[in-house]
Amino acid sequence: MRTLIYVPVIHTSADLGSIAEHVAKRGIADLGQELWEKHRRTVESFWNIVSDCFDSMDVRGVKIYQDGMVAEDEVGKKIVEDTAKAGSKNYQLILRLLERGAVLVKTEDFSLVKKEYDRLQAMTRAASITQKLMAVAKYKLVKTVLLNKRDVFIAERIDQTLKAGEKAILFIGAFHNIKKRLSKIMQVREIKDAAKVKKYQKLLPFYRKNERQFDELGAYLVSEITEV
């Protein structure tokens, strides 16, 4: 039996490279400083909880699949080290797992990841309202198609590289839908309900209309993980 520990994640600004500053400024402008800081603290606590749950796990030989990871071996490790240094909680955790004997596996197709990143950059670099609206429209046209293609590729990579009797951890954005594409003979353990992680992120822009539900989901995100 193959075992996949499924970690639905919330990306932090440090995961976003050159568009991180734009995302942070937009978040503050849209939500206000107080709510943005509250969200940032929730995400920080979420990653602390996720990290804690792997502290006692024997990860020697455990394969690591990561949303956006287009390389492995030395190149992949260099990407992990650089992104960890930039402050990514996700990659700091992966680096610790690799240092304890886990194995990084190329997870994504470079061309698909680059296409999506280029679209996001186009929105941040737009010099006028018209250009920004055009960039947003173009991104919305391809977003779902690109996400589906990435999900298919990721599921196929896991199926091809995770062998019988092996264990792996998948760190994947909550808006991805990998589970339905995985082999039925693979045991999948979801450490947080991906639907709830996704719902939290979808409600964030509408916090004031859904304050109670949003706060309940936030409390769930930072609740202890008792089993992995």
N, C-alpha and C positions, 0 to 999 in steps of 0.2 A: 504493500500500500504506500502510495506517495502522500506526503502531508504538506500542506501549504498553509502557513499562518498568514492571514489576510489582515493587513493594517490599513484601513481607510484613513487618509491623512488630510490635514489642512495645511496648505503651503504657507510659509512665512515669507516676509519680504526678502529675507536673505536667500531664499530659494530661487528668486526671480531675476537674478543677475542685473543687467543694465536697466531693466524697467522697474526695479524695486522702488526707487525714489518716487517715480510717477504714481505707482500704486498706493504708496503711503500718503502722498499728498492728496490723491483723489479720495482715499478713504476718509481722511480728516475733513476734507471739503464737503463730502456727502453726508457723513455721519456726525460730525462734530468731534472735537478733541476728546471729550469725556467718554463717549461711546467707543470711539476708535481705541482708546487706551484700555477700556474694559475688554474689548475683543482681543486686543494684543495680549493681555494678561491671561485670558482664557486659553488662547492658543499656546502660550508659553507653558501653562500648567498641563495642558493636554499632552505636550511632548514630554514633560517631566514624568507623567504617569506612564506613558508608553515606554519610555526608557527604563523606568523602574521595573516594569514587568519582565524585561529581558535580562535583568542583572543576574538572576540565579539560574538562568537557562544555559545548558551546555551547548554552545553554538559551533563547536569544532565540526567542520565539514558542512555546516548548514549553508545552503545557497541563498544569496541575497538578490532579489529582483527589485528594481527601483524605477518608479515613474520618471521618465526622461533620461534614463541611463543608456547611453548609446555606445558604450565601450566596456571593456573588462580588462583583466590583467593590470599591467603597470599604468596604462593610459587611464583606465577606469579608476584606479586607486588615486591617481593624481587629481582627477576631477573631484573625487570624494574629499580629498585632503584640502583642496583649494576652496570648495564650497563650505566645508566645515569651518575653515579659518574665517570665511566671510560672515559666519554667525548662524548658519543653518542648523537648527536643532535636529532635523531629519538626518542630515549628512554627518553631524557629530555623533549621532547614535550609530550610524552605519560604520563610521570609522572605528568606533570602539568594538563593534561586532567583528570587524575584519581583524583587528589586533588580537582578538580572542580566538581566532581560527575560522571564522566564517569565510565564505568564498563569494566574491562579487561576480555576477553574471550579466552580460549585455542583455538588456531588456527591450530596448526600442530600436526602431528603424530611424537612422539619422535624418533621412530626407523628410519623413513625416513630422518629426519633432521640429526640424528647421522651418518647415512651411508654417507651422502654427506660431512659432516664435517670431518669424518675420512679420506675420499679420499683426501680432500684438505690438511689435516695435513700430509698425506703421501708424498705429493709433497714437502712440506716445510721441512720435516725432512730427505729427501733423502740425503745420504752422498756422492754419486757419480753421475756423469752425467748419467750413465747407469740406476741407480736406479731412478733418477728423470724422465728420459724418460719413464721408465716402469710405474711409478706412474701416469704420465700425460696421457699415453695411456689408463690405466685402468679407470681413471676418465672420459675421453672422451667417453669410451664405455658405461658407466652407467649414465652419466650426464643427457641426454635427458629423459631417462626412469624415473630416480628419480624425475626430475622436473615435468614431467607429472603426476606421482603418487602423488606428493605433491599438485599439482594444483587441482586434483580431490578431495583429502581429504579436502583441504581448502574450496573449493566450497560447498562440502557437509556439512561441519561444519557451514558455514554461513547460508545455507538453513535450517539446523536443529535448529539453535539457535536464528536466527533473526525472530521475530514474526511479525504478521500483525500490522501495525501502528508504528513499532519501527524504529529507525534510528541508523546507525552504521558508523564507519570509518574504512577502510581497508588500512593499510600501507603495500605495497607489492613491492618487487623488480620488476623493469620494464621488466625483462626477463621472468617473470611468465605470464601465459595467463589464468587468472581467469574469465574474463568477459564472454567469450563464454560458460562457464560452469555454470553460474549463472541462476537462474530461470528467465523466461521471464516476470514474473509478479513483478519483483523487479526493482525499479527505481535506476539506477546507475548514479551518478554524478562524472565525472572524472575531478579533479581540474587541472591536467596537462595532456596533450596528452601523453599517455604511449608510443606510437610509437616514438615520438620525444625524450623522455627521453632515450629510448632504443637506438635510433640512435646515440645520443650524445656519449653514452658509447661505442658503436661499432666503432665509428670513432676516439676515443681517441688514439689508438695505431697508427693510420694512419693520424694524425693531419697534417703533413707537405704536404701531398698529397690532403687534403680536408680542408685547413685552413679556407676558407671563409664559407663553410657550417657548419663546426664545431663551428666557432665563432657565427654564426647566431643561432645555437641551444643553445649555451651557454647563449646568450642574452635572448632567450626564457625561459630558465630554471629559470633565476633570475628576470623575469618580474612579475609585480604585479598580484596577483590572485584577480579578482574583484568580484567573486561570488562563494559561497560555498553551 
